[in-house]
Amino acid sequence: MPQNKAEIRELMPVEMLQLYPLISQLNEGMDEATFKRYLADMLKNRYRCVGAWLDGKLVGAIGFWTHTRFWAGMFLEVDNV
């Protein structure tokens, strides 16, 4: 039985354009131009993303931000990618 090559790592901002097929599954009707515009805005606000690849194909991802609040200290906000 062949072995699948799996990889999990943080995406660089330029790699995040590969998220569009996954994002469009969660956000029906979002066109690619809107996705790119939103992503550019999110990156300005320190958006980060971890991707999962299987045999070189991006098959899953999770986005996140880190924040610090007076009432909570540092925390992780996970996105629904």
N, C-alpha and C positions, 0 to 999 in steps of 0.2 A: 504494500500500500504506500503511495507516494506521501512524503512529508510536506506539509504546507509551511511556508516561511512566514512567520508572524513578526510584526514590529510595532511597538508603541513608543511614541516620542512626541515632544512638543513640535508644533509646526512653526516654521519661520513665517513672517507676515506674507511674503510673496507666495508661499505654498498654500495659504488660506483660500486662494482663488479656487483650489480643488474642492472646496467645501460646497460649492453651488449645487451639485446634484443631490447631496444629502439635505441641504437647507431647503431646497425646493420641494422635497418630500414632506417636510414638516410645515412649510408655508406655501400651500398651493396658490398659484397665481402670481408668485413673486418672480418677476423677470430678472434676468442676469444683470441688467444695468442697475436696477434698484438694489440688488444684492451687493454689487460692487460699491455703490454709494454708501449703503449702510455699513459695510465692512470698513471702509475708509474712516467713517465717523467713529466706529467702535474702536479701531486701532488707536485713534487719538486719545481714547480714554483707557488705554492700557489693557485692551482685550487680548487674551491669550487663548491658545487652543492646543489640545493634545489629540493626536490622530492615531488610529489603529489601521495598519495595513496588513493585508493577507495576500501573499504572492505578488507584492508590488502594487496592489489596488487599495485605495483608501476605502475602507468599509465601515468606519465609524469614527466619531469625533465627539469631544466634549469641550465646550468653551468655558472660560472662567475669567474672573477679575479678582484681584486682591484689593481690599479696602481696609482702612483704619477708621474707627469711630470712637468718640469719647466714651460712649457707653459700653462698647464691646471690645475695644482694642482691634487688633488685626484679625480679619476673617476672610474666608473664601466664598465668593458668590459663584455658584455653578450655573451655567446656561443650559438650555435644553437642546443643544445640538445633537 
